[in-house]
Amino acid sequence: MRSILVQAGNDRCCAARIDTAMALARARGGHVTLLIDTPLEPYVSNNPYGGTFVAQDALEAAIKDDDALAEALESRLAAGDVPFDVLKTEGSQLDAMLGAAKLADLAIISRACGFAGDLAIEADCPVLVLGQAPLEVPVSTAVVAWDGGLQSARALRSAVPLLAGCRNVHVVTVSDGAAGTFPATEPLRYLARHGITAELHEIAKAGSVEAAIAAEVARVGAALLVMGAYSHTRMREFLFGGVTRHFVNDTAEPALLLSH
């Protein structure tokens, strides 16, 4: 994780994203890119006669605010020990992040952005979703949600740099209690090859999968939850709910590393 992309803005969660990125870059010898997006679409409208109207004053004010933000962030980070750059774009927030994430090792956003799930499923890199607080590095306690699928395997591989140095790693599987099943020890062996010791917890499914995982996250006091994003189709997730959607939308949950 040496190329870290951060969505920057004037929102109250921005400091948590930047602090997390700086800590990760410092630990891994990485580089931080701050993306400041001034989308033009909200300031452009079409009239019934085919003309286009631009709210010029409002657009210029937004650009001025974002230029001031870029200058302030540059001044702040210049005093640190982490290489960085500031990228300014004018597309939609999701499109801007997707474009910048093409050559990123990690993208950092906040739950409040409203497009965490979409970014996780479309981005070419893992996505770290934060609440209002930064993620401390090294991570103290982490939970890896494991269902044996491709998405959870990708998430586990993506999480290795974050799990390095983590004192307590818990791999959690939710079973239906069927007889004859074997423990999911594959992720433990994989992590061990990277020098990471983990414990396996098999939980019987009493209610929903997300409720079982959330209970285990709370029990161990995890600061980070690693999971695959949208193992089912997006339509099925929308109609019937889903584990990913639950943890993306629940602001009480810990930091979330998603990979699709």
KASULGI-V371954 format. One record per residue. N is the residue number from 0. RES is the residue in three letters. SS is DSSP state (@ for helix, = for strand, . for the rest). Layout:
N/RES/SS  N/RES/SS
This chain:
0/MET/.  1/ARG/.  2/SER/=  3/ILE/=  4/LEU/=  5/VAL/=  6/GLN/=  7/ALA/=  8/GLY/.  9/ASN/.  10/ASP/.  11/ARG/.  12/CYS/.  13/CYS/@  14/ALA/@  15/ALA/@  16/ARG/@  17/ILE/@  18/ASP/@  19/THR/@  20/ALA/@  21/MET/@  22/ALA/@  23/LEU/@  24/ALA/@  25/ARG/@  26/ALA/@  27/ARG/@  28/GLY/.  29/GLY/.  30/HIS/=  31/VAL/=  32/THR/=  33/LEU/=  34/LEU/=  35/ILE/=  36/ASP/=  37/THR/.  38/PRO/.  39/LEU/.  40/GLU/@  41/PRO/@  42/TYR/@  43/VAL/=  44/SER/=  45/ASN/=  46/ASN/.  47/PRO/.  48/TYR/.  49/GLY/.  50/GLY/.  51/THR/=  52/PHE/=  53/VAL/=  54/ALA/.  55/GLN/@  56/ASP/@  57/ALA/@  58/LEU/@  59/GLU/@  60/ALA/@  61/ALA/@  62/ILE/@  63/LYS/@  64/ASP/@  65/ASP/@  66/ASP/@  67/ALA/@  68/LEU/@  69/ALA/@  70/GLU/@  71/ALA/@  72/LEU/@  73/GLU/@  74/SER/@  75/ARG/@  76/LEU/@  77/ALA/@  78/ALA/.  79/GLY/.  80/ASP/.  81/VAL/.  82/PRO/=  83/PHE/=  84/ASP/=  85/VAL/=  86/LEU/=  87/LYS/=  88/THR/=  89/GLU/.  90/GLY/.  91/SER/.  92/GLN/@  93/LEU/@  94/ASP/@  95/ALA/@  96/MET/@  97/LEU/@  98/GLY/@  99/ALA/@  100/ALA/@  101/LYS/@  102/LEU/@  103/ALA/.  104/ASP/.  105/LEU/=  106/ALA/=  107/ILE/=  108/ILE/=  109/SER/=  110/ARG/@  111/ALA/@  112/CYS/@  113/GLY/.  114/PHE/.  115/ALA/@  116/GLY/@  117/ASP/@  118/LEU/@  119/ALA/@  120/ILE/@  121/GLU/@  122/ALA/.  123/ASP/.  124/CYS/.  125/PRO/=  126/VAL/=  127/LEU/=  128/VAL/=  129/LEU/=  130/GLY/.  131/GLN/.  132/ALA/.  133/PRO/.  134/LEU/.  135/GLU/.  136/VAL/.  137/PRO/.  138/VAL/.  139/SER/.  140/THR/=  141/ALA/=  142/VAL/=  143/VAL/=  144/ALA/=  145/TRP/.  146/ASP/.  147/GLY/.  148/GLY/.  149/LEU/@  150/GLN/@  151/SER/@  152/ALA/@  153/ARG/@  154/ALA/@  155/LEU/@  156/ARG/@  157/SER/@  158/ALA/@  159/VAL/@  160/PRO/@  161/LEU/@  162/LEU/@  163/ALA/.  164/GLY/.  165/CYS/.  166/ARG/.  167/ASN/=  168/VAL/=  169/HIS/=  170/VAL/=  171/VAL/=  172/THR/=  173/VAL/=  174/SER/=  175/ASP/.  176/GLY/.  177/ALA/.  178/ALA/.  179/GLY/.  180/THR/.  181/PHE/.  182/PRO/.  183/ALA/.  184/THR/.  185/GLU/@  186/PRO/@  187/LEU/@  188/ARG/@  189/TYR/@  190/LEU/@  191/ALA/@  192/ARG/@  193/HIS/.  194/GLY/.  195/ILE/.  196/THR/.  197/ALA/=  198/GLU/=  199/LEU/=  200/HIS/=  201/GLU/=  202/ILE/=  203/ALA/=  204/LYS/.  205/ALA/.  206/GLY/.  207/SER/.  208/VAL/@  209/GLU/@  210/ALA/@  211/ALA/@  212/ILE/@  213/ALA/@  214/ALA/@  215/GLU/@  216/VAL/@  217/ALA/@  218/ARG/@  219/VAL/@  220/GLY/.  221/ALA/.  222/ALA/.  223/LEU/=  224/LEU/=  225/VAL/=  226/MET/=  227/GLY/=  228/ALA/.  229/TYR/.  230/SER/.  231/HIS/.  232/THR/.  233/ARG/@  234/MET/@  235/ARG/@  236/GLU/@  237/PHE/@  238/LEU/@  239/PHE/@  240/GLY/.  241/GLY/.  242/VAL/@  243/THR/@  244/ARG/@  245/HIS/@  246/PHE/@  247/VAL/@  248/ASN/@  249/ASP/.  250/THR/.  251/ALA/.  252/GLU/.  253/PRO/.  254/ALA/=  255/LEU/=  256/LEU/=  257/LEU/=  258/SER/=  259/HIS/.
